[in-house]
Amino acid sequence: MTFYQPTAALLQALGFVAFSSPPGQQRYSRPSSCGHETIVLYQQDQELTLLEVVNGQLLYNFQGRVASEAELLVLFRQVNWAADVSSSD
């Protein structure tokens, strides 16, 4: 079964910036209103992890798989992350 992983273009449109990461992973991060949000994509098992640092404390939000872009955006809203795609017009 194939699961969905967001593209670099989508994550950039959501305000994420790529950071260096170990082989087999892609890591993106963006500032939030009270900290920093990070998404890590794991190529081998198609999982992703959402992490948020608030006031210097690491909060675990989600680790697992999603089926579609729509499900990813719903997940963002569930963990209180902005899910609006920016347009650069």
N, C-alpha and C positions, 0 to 999 in steps of 0.2 A: 504494500500500500504506500502511496506517495502522499506526504503531508505538505502543507504550504509553508514556504519561508519567504518573507518579504524581500523585495529587491533593494539594492543600494539606492536606486532612484526614489523609491517610495519612502524609505527611511530618511533620505535627505529632504524630501518634500515635507516630512513630518518634523524636520528640525534637527535630526540626528546627524552627528559627524562620525566618520569612521576613525577608529583607533587601532593601533597594532594589537595583534592577538596571536596566540599560538596556532600552529598548523591545525587545520580542521575546524577552526572557529572564525567567526567574523564578529567584531565587537563595535557597537555604535553607542554613542552617548549624547545627551543633551541636558542643558540646565532646566530645572523645574522652578516653580515659584518658591519652593522651600528646600531645594537640594539639587540632586543630580539623578537623572534616569538613564539606565543602561540596558540595552538589549544585546544578548549574546546568542548567535546562531551557531548551531552545531551541525556541520555538514553530514557526518556519518549516520546519525540517527534521526536527523531532521527535527530535533528538539530545539526549543528556544527557552531562554531564561530572561525574565524581567527583574531588574534589581533597582532599588532606589536608595540613595544615601540622603538622609535628612539629619541636619545638625550633627554631622560626623558619625552617625550610626547607620549601618547597613541594614536595610529592610528587605526581606525576601518577599516578592510578590507572586511569582508564578514560574514554574518550570514544567514544560510539557510540549505538546504539539497542538497545532491548529490546522483546520481544514481549508481555510480560505482567507483572503484579505479581509472580507467582511467580518469573519470571526475574530481576526486579530484586532481590528478596530473596536469591536465590542469589548474584547478583553482589555484593551487600553482604557476604555471608559469605565470598566468595572474596577480597575485598580486606580482610578482617578488620574489617568494620564491624558493629556491633550491628544486628540485623534483627528484634528483638522489638517488636511493637506494644504500646505501653503502653495500659492501660485506665484510664479515669478514674472508676471506680465508687466 
